[in-house]
Amino acid sequence: MFPERFSDLPAYAFPRLRTLLGDLAPGGPEIQMTIGDPEHPFPAWVTDEISKHASGFNSYPPNDGTPELRAAYAGWLKTRYGVEKDPETEVMPVNGTREGLYNACMALVPEVKNGAAPLILAPNPFYQVYMVAALSVRAEPYFVNATAASGHLPDFASLPAEVLDRTAAAYICSPANPQGAVADKAYWAALLALAEQHDFKVFADECYSEIYRDTPPTGILEAARDAGTDPERIVAFHSLSKRSNLPGLRSGFVTSGPETIRRAKQLRAYAGSPLPLPLQRAAERVWADEAHVEENRALYHAKYTLADEVLGDVPGYMSPEAGFFLWLPVEDAEAATVKLWTETGVKVLPGSYLAQDAHGVNPGAGYIRVAMVAPLDKTEAGLRAIRACLYA
C-alpha cells in the first residue's frame, strides 16, 4: 500500500547502521567499508576542464545536455557495445543516475496495467530508489529475490503470468549491487523475451559496467540488438561515478528509443536538475577517455586478487565477477557488524538493510556487504581484520 507520507517508508540502510552501532566505540582505527564511495583518484585534468569553462557558471545550463556531451554518450555506446544511438533523440543526461532511475517511473509507468495498479519488479537486495520510484507513481513494488540458488540475479522467469501481466517495468542491476553477479547474453535474452511477451519495459541499471575482472560484461543494448527487441522497451542507465571515480560530478545518462527519451525530456524540462555547463564540458572529455578507466580497473583487479587470497577458503565465499563489493556469508549480519566494529574498527553493512522481506525471506539476512573502495593498503587491512574477527 502506498504510504501516506514518505516518513512512513522503511528506514534507509545507513541511518539503520548508525542506530545499530549507536555510541559503540570502534575497537581499532576506523576502516570504512560500508558505502560505495570511490576513493581512487579521478583524472587530474578534470579540474582543469572545469576551470577552463568556468564562465559557464554564469548561464543556465542546457537541460538536454550540450550537443558535444550527447555525442560523447553516443560515441561511448558505439565503442563499448557496438550499438548506434542518435545523440539528438536517443540519449539524455541525468544529474546522477539516481535521478534517471527515479524519473523513469514518473515519465513512463502508466496508472493502470491490465485493469489494476501496475507492478514494478525489482531485484531483492536492491538499490532503494527502485522501491521509492514505484511508490511515487502509486505502483506496487514487487521484489524478486536474488539468492545463491538463482546465481544472485533475480529469477524473473519464475514469476507467474498474472504477475508479469500486471508488470509495467522491471529494474535490473548488472553488474549487481551488492553481489557482483553479471547478467550474460542468455539471461538478457530471456528477460527481453518476457518483456516482449508481457509488454513491460526493462530499466537496466549498468552503473558498474566498467569495473570487472577480465571480460567486459554484456550490456542490455547489445543483447537487445541481437534479439531484435524494440528499442523503446529498453531503458539503460550509465554513470561516471564508478567508471571514473567522479560521484560528485553527478554525470550520468539514459538511453532508449526516441519516444521514450521524448517523454523523459518532457518530464525533465519541468522537474530535472541540469548539470552545470562547466561540468558538462568536463564530462564530455571524461566520457571520451578510456585510459583512466583502464587504470582504475587495474586497481580493482588487484583488490579482487587480494580478497580471493584472504577470504577465498571461507565457506560460501563468492569471488565477485564485477563491481567493488564483497557479499560475505555470516550467521547473523547485525551481530557480525557489531562484532567487527567493536573489536577491529572495520565498519560494514548488514545485508538485510539492502533488502526487504519478500516471499517469506529476506535474502540479505545471511550476508554483510563490504565495499572495497579504499586504497589497496587500507583495503587489505580491512579484509585481514574481517578474516581474523569473523572467520578465524
C-alpha positions as CSV (number, residue, x, y, z in Angstrom):
1,M,0.0,0.0,0.0
2,F,1.2,3.5,-0.9
3,P,2.5,5.3,2.3
4,E,0.5,8.5,3.1
5,R,3.9,10.2,3.9
6,F,7.4,9.5,2.8
7,S,8.3,9.4,6.5
8,D,6.4,6.1,6.5
9,L,8.9,4.4,4.2
10,P,11.2,1.8,5.6
11,A,14.4,3.4,7.2
12,Y,17.3,3.8,4.7
13,A,20.3,1.5,5.2
14,F,22.8,4.0,6.6
15,P,20.6,5.5,9.3
16,R,19.8,2.0,10.4
17,L,23.5,1.3,10.6
18,R,24.1,4.4,12.7
19,T,21.3,3.2,15.0
20,L,22.8,-0.3,15.2
21,L,26.2,0.9,16.2
22,G,25.0,3.9,18.3
23,D,27.6,5.0,20.7
24,L,29.7,1.9,20.5
25,A,33.4,2.7,20.3
26,P,35.5,1.2,17.5
27,G,37.9,-1.5,18.5
28,G,40.7,-0.1,16.4
29,P,41.5,2.6,13.8
30,E,38.3,3.1,11.7
31,I,38.2,1.4,8.3
32,Q,35.2,2.5,6.4
33,M,33.9,-0.4,4.2
34,T,30.1,0.4,4.2
35,I,29.4,2.8,1.3
36,G,30.4,2.6,-2.3
37,D,32.1,5.9,-2.4
38,P,35.1,5.5,-4.8
39,E,38.4,6.7,-3.3
40,H,40.6,6.1,-6.4
41,P,41.9,9.3,-8.0
42,F,39.8,10.8,-10.8
43,P,41.7,12.2,-13.8
44,A,43.8,15.2,-12.8
45,W,42.7,17.1,-15.9
46,V,39.0,17.2,-14.8
47,T,39.6,20.2,-12.6
48,D,41.4,22.0,-15.4
49,E,38.5,21.4,-17.8
50,I,36.0,22.8,-15.2
51,S,38.2,25.9,-14.7
52,K,38.7,26.4,-18.4
53,H,34.9,26.6,-18.8
54,A,34.1,28.3,-15.5
55,S,32.4,31.2,-17.3
56,G,29.6,28.8,-18.0
57,F,28.5,29.1,-14.3
58,N,27.1,32.4,-15.4
59,S,24.5,30.8,-17.6
60,Y,21.6,28.4,-17.2
61,P,22.8,25.1,-18.5
62,P,21.1,23.2,-21.3
63,N,18.6,20.8,-19.8
64,D,19.1,18.3,-22.6
65,G,22.9,18.5,-22.5
66,T,25.3,20.1,-24.9
67,P,25.5,18.6,-28.4
68,E,29.1,17.6,-27.6
69,L,28.1,15.8,-24.4
70,R,25.3,13.9,-26.2
71,A,27.7,13.0,-28.9
72,A,30.2,11.7,-26.3
73,Y,27.5,9.4,-24.9
74,A,26.7,8.0,-28.3
75,G,30.3,7.6,-29.1
76,W,31.0,5.7,-25.9
77,L,28.0,3.4,-26.5
78,K,29.3,2.7,-30.0
79,T,32.8,1.9,-28.7
80,R,31.7,-0.1,-25.7
81,Y,28.7,-2.0,-27.1
82,G,28.8,-1.6,-30.8
83,V,25.4,0.0,-30.8
84,E,24.4,3.1,-32.7
85,K,22.4,5.7,-30.9
86,D,21.2,9.0,-32.2
87,P,22.7,11.8,-30.0
88,E,19.7,14.0,-30.8
89,T,16.9,11.7,-29.9
90,E,18.1,8.6,-28.1
91,V,20.3,9.8,-25.2
92,M,19.7,12.3,-22.4
93,P,21.8,13.5,-19.5
94,V,20.7,12.9,-15.9
95,N,22.1,14.5,-12.8
96,G,23.4,11.2,-11.5
97,T,21.6,8.1,-12.4
98,R,19.5,8.1,-9.3
99,E,17.6,11.0,-10.9
100,G,17.1,8.9,-14.1
101,L,16.1,5.7,-12.3
102,Y,13.6,7.6,-10.2
103,N,12.1,9.7,-13.1
104,A,11.8,6.6,-15.3
105,C,8.8,5.6,-13.3
106,M,7.5,9.1,-13.3
107,A,7.7,9.5,-17.0
108,L,7.0,6.0,-18.3
109,V,4.8,4.0,-15.9
110,P,1.0,4.0,-16.6
111,E,-1.6,4.5,-13.9
112,V,-3.2,1.1,-14.8
113,K,-1.9,-2.1,-16.3
114,N,-4.5,-4.7,-17.4
115,G,-7.2,-3.2,-15.1
116,A,-5.1,-3.0,-11.9
117,A,-2.4,-0.9,-10.3
118,P,0.8,-1.7,-12.1
119,L,3.6,-3.7,-10.6
120,I,7.3,-2.7,-10.7
121,L,9.7,-5.6,-10.5
122,A,12.9,-5.1,-8.5
123,P,15.7,-7.3,-7.5
124,N,16.0,-8.1,-3.8
125,P,18.5,-6.9,-2.5
126,F,18.2,-3.7,-4.4
127,Y,19.0,0.0,-4.7
128,Q,16.4,1.8,-2.6
129,V,15.4,4.2,-5.3
130,Y,13.7,1.4,-7.3
131,M,11.2,1.0,-4.5
132,V,10.6,4.7,-3.9
133,A,10.2,5.4,-7.6
134,A,7.5,2.7,-7.8
135,L,5.7,4.0,-4.7
136,S,5.8,7.6,-6.0
137,V,3.6,6.7,-9.0
138,R,1.3,4.6,-6.8
139,A,2.6,1.4,-8.4
140,E,3.3,-1.7,-6.3
141,P,6.9,-2.8,-5.9
142,Y,7.2,-6.5,-6.4
143,F,10.5,-7.9,-5.1
144,V,12.2,-10.8,-6.9
145,N,14.7,-12.5,-4.6
146,A,18.2,-12.8,-5.9
147,T,19.9,-15.7,-4.0
148,A,22.7,-18.1,-4.4
149,A,20.2,-20.5,-6.0
150,S,19.4,-18.0,-8.7
151,G,23.0,-17.0,-9.3
152,H,22.5,-13.8,-7.3
153,L,20.4,-12.4,-10.1
154,P,16.6,-12.1,-9.9
155,D,14.8,-15.1,-11.5
156,F,12.1,-13.2,-13.4
157,A,11.3,-16.2,-15.5
158,S,9.9,-18.0,-12.4
159,L,7.2,-15.4,-11.8
160,P,3.6,-16.4,-12.5
161,A,1.9,-15.0,-15.6
162,E,-0.6,-12.9,-13.5
163,V,2.3,-11.0,-12.0
164,L,4.1,-10.5,-15.3
165,D,0.8,-9.3,-17.0
166,R,0.5,-6.6,-14.4
167,T,4.1,-5.6,-14.7
168,A,4.8,-2.1,-16.2
169,A,8.6,-2.2,-15.7
170,A,11.4,-4.3,-14.3
171,Y,14.5,-2.9,-12.7
172,I,17.7,-4.9,-13.1
173,C,21.2,-4.0,-12.0
174,S,24.1,-5.7,-13.8
175,P,26.8,-6.0,-12.6
176,A,24.7,-6.4,-9.4
177,N,25.0,-4.3,-6.3
178,P,25.8,-5.9,-3.8
179,Q,26.6,-9.3,-5.1
180,G,28.8,-8.6,-8.2
181,A,26.9,-11.1,-10.3
182,V,26.7,-10.3,-14.1
183,A,23.9,-11.0,-16.5
184,D,25.1,-12.9,-19.5
185,K,23.6,-12.8,-23.0
186,A,21.3,-15.7,-22.3
187,Y,20.0,-14.0,-19.2
188,W,19.3,-10.8,-21.0
189,A,17.7,-12.6,-23.9
190,A,15.3,-14.4,-21.5
191,L,14.4,-11.2,-19.7
192,L,13.8,-9.4,-23.0
193,A,11.6,-12.2,-24.3
194,L,9.5,-11.9,-21.1
195,A,9.2,-8.2,-21.6
196,E,8.0,-8.6,-25.1
197,Q,5.6,-11.3,-24.2
198,H,4.0,-9.5,-21.3
199,D,4.6,-5.9,-22.6
200,F,6.7,-4.2,-19.9
201,K,9.9,-2.1,-20.1
202,V,13.3,-3.1,-18.7
203,F,15.1,-0.4,-16.7
204,A,18.7,-1.6,-16.8
205,D,21.0,0.0,-14.2
206,E,24.5,-0.6,-15.5
207,C,26.5,1.8,-13.4
208,Y,29.1,-0.8,-12.5
209,S,29.6,-2.0,-16.1
210,E,33.3,-0.8,-16.3
211,I,34.6,-2.4,-13.1
212,Y,35.2,-6.0,-13.9
213,R,37.9,-8.7,-13.9
214,D,38.8,-9.6,-17.5
215,T,35.8,-9.8,-19.7
216,P,33.5,-6.7,-20.2
217,P,30.0,-7.6,-19.0
218,T,27.4,-8.0,-21.8
219,G,25.1,-5.0,-21.8
220,I,21.4,-4.9,-22.4
221,L,21.7,-2.8,-25.5
222,E,23.8,-5.3,-27.4
223,A,21.6,-8.2,-26.2
224,A,18.5,-6.2,-27.4
225,R,20.1,-5.5,-30.7
226,D,20.9,-9.2,-31.3
227,A,17.4,-10.2,-30.2
228,G,15.7,-7.6,-32.4
229,T,14.0,-6.0,-29.4
230,D,12.1,-2.8,-29.8
231,P,14.5,0.0,-28.6
232,E,11.6,1.6,-26.8
233,R,11.3,-1.3,-24.4
234,I,14.9,-0.9,-23.2
235,V,15.9,2.0,-20.9
236,A,19.6,1.8,-19.9
237,F,21.4,4.0,-17.4
238,H,25.2,4.7,-17.2
239,S,27.3,7.0,-15.0
240,L,30.8,8.4,-14.4
241,S,30.5,7.8,-10.6
242,K,32.1,4.4,-10.6
243,R,33.7,4.3,-14.0
244,S,35.7,7.4,-13.5
245,N,35.6,7.9,-9.7
246,L,33.5,11.0,-10.1
247,P,30.4,10.6,-8.0
248,G,30.4,14.3,-7.1
249,L,30.3,15.3,-10.8
250,R,26.8,13.9,-11.0
251,S,27.1,13.0,-14.6
252,G,25.0,10.1,-15.9
253,F,22.9,9.5,-18.9
254,V,19.9,7.4,-20.0
255,T,19.4,5.8,-23.4
256,S,16.3,4.3,-25.1
257,G,14.2,4.7,-28.2
258,P,13.2,8.2,-29.4
259,E,9.6,8.2,-28.0
260,T,10.8,7.1,-24.5
261,I,13.5,9.8,-24.5
262,R,11.0,12.4,-25.7
263,R,8.8,11.6,-22.7
264,A,11.8,11.6,-20.3
265,K,12.9,15.0,-21.7
266,Q,9.4,16.4,-21.3
267,L,9.4,15.5,-17.6
268,R,12.9,16.8,-17.1
269,A,12.0,20.1,-18.6
270,Y,9.7,20.6,-15.6
271,A,11.4,18.6,-12.8
272,G,15.0,18.0,-13.8
273,S,18.2,19.4,-12.4
274,P,20.6,20.1,-15.3
275,L,24.3,19.6,-14.9
276,P,26.1,23.0,-14.7
277,L,27.7,23.8,-18.0
278,P,31.4,23.6,-16.9
279,L,30.7,20.2,-15.5
280,Q,29.1,19.1,-18.8
281,R,32.2,20.3,-20.6
282,A,34.4,18.2,-18.3
283,A,32.1,15.2,-18.7
284,E,32.4,15.5,-22.5
285,R,36.1,14.7,-22.2
286,V,35.8,12.1,-19.4
287,W,33.3,10.0,-21.5
288,A,35.7,10.1,-24.4
289,D,38.7,8.9,-22.5
290,E,39.4,5.3,-21.7
291,A,43.0,5.4,-20.4
292,H,41.9,6.4,-16.9
293,V,39.2,3.8,-16.9
294,E,41.7,1.1,-17.6
295,E,44.0,2.3,-14.8
296,N,41.0,2.3,-12.4
297,R,40.0,-1.2,-13.4
298,A,43.6,-2.4,-12.7
299,L,43.4,-1.1,-9.2
300,Y,40.2,-3.0,-8.6
301,H,41.6,-6.1,-10.2
302,A,44.4,-6.1,-7.5
303,K,41.7,-5.9,-4.8
304,Y,39.8,-8.9,-6.3
305,T,43.0,-10.9,-6.2
306,L,43.7,-9.8,-2.6
307,A,40.1,-10.7,-1.5
308,D,40.5,-14.1,-3.0
309,E,43.8,-14.6,-1.2
310,V,42.5,-13.5,2.2
311,L,39.0,-14.9,2.1
312,G,38.9,-17.5,-0.7
313,D,38.7,-20.5,1.6
314,V,35.8,-19.1,3.6
315,P,32.8,-21.4,3.2
316,G,30.3,-19.7,0.8
317,Y,32.7,-17.0,-0.3
318,M,31.9,-15.7,-3.7
319,S,34.6,-14.0,-5.8
320,P,32.9,-11.1,-7.4
321,E,32.7,-11.1,-11.2
322,A,32.4,-7.3,-11.3
323,G,31.7,-4.2,-9.2
324,F,33.6,-3.3,-6.0
325,F,31.6,-5.1,-3.2
326,L,32.0,-8.4,-1.4
327,W,28.9,-10.2,-0.3
328,L,30.2,-12.3,2.6
329,P,28.2,-15.0,4.3
330,V,27.7,-14.7,8.0
331,E,25.4,-16.4,10.5
332,D,23.9,-13.1,11.9
333,A,24.6,-10.0,9.9
334,E,23.9,-7.4,12.6
335,A,25.8,-9.3,15.2
336,A,28.8,-9.7,12.8
337,T,28.7,-6.0,12.0
338,V,28.7,-5.0,15.7
339,K,31.5,-7.5,16.4
340,L,33.7,-6.2,13.6
341,W,33.2,-2.6,14.7
342,T,33.8,-3.1,18.4
343,E,36.7,-5.5,18.0
344,T,38.5,-4.1,15.0
345,G,37.1,-0.7,13.9
346,V,36.0,-2.1,10.5
347,K,32.6,-0.8,9.5
348,V,30.5,-2.9,7.1
349,L,26.8,-3.0,6.3
350,P,24.3,-5.8,7.2
351,G,22.9,-7.3,4.0
352,S,19.4,-7.3,5.4
353,Y,19.5,-3.5,5.3
354,L,19.7,-3.6,1.5
355,A,16.7,-6.0,1.1
356,Q,13.1,-6.4,2.0
357,D,11.2,-9.4,3.5
358,A,9.7,-10.9,0.4
359,H,8.1,-14.3,-0.2
360,G,8.9,-15.4,3.4
361,V,12.6,-14.4,3.4
362,N,15.0,-11.5,3.5
363,P,17.7,-12.6,1.0
364,G,20.3,-10.3,2.6
365,A,19.9,-11.7,6.1
366,G,22.9,-14.0,6.0
367,Y,25.4,-11.6,4.5
368,I,27.4,-8.4,5.1
369,R,28.3,-6.0,2.3
370,V,32.0,-5.0,2.2
371,A,33.0,-2.1,-0.1
372,M,36.5,-2.3,-1.5
373,V,36.8,1.3,-2.5
374,A,39.7,2.5,-0.3
375,P,43.4,2.3,-1.4
376,L,44.9,-1.2,-1.5
377,D,46.8,-1.0,1.8
378,K,43.7,0.1,3.7
379,T,41.5,-2.4,1.9
380,E,44.0,-5.2,2.8
381,A,44.0,-4.1,6.5
382,G,40.2,-4.3,6.5
383,L,40.0,-7.6,4.8
384,R,42.5,-9.2,7.1
385,A,40.6,-7.8,10.1
386,I,37.4,-9.3,8.8
387,R,39.1,-12.7,8.3
388,A,40.6,-12.7,11.8
389,C,37.5,-11.5,13.5
390,L,34.7,-13.4,11.7
391,Y,36.3,-16.5,10.1
392,A,39.3,-17.5,12.3
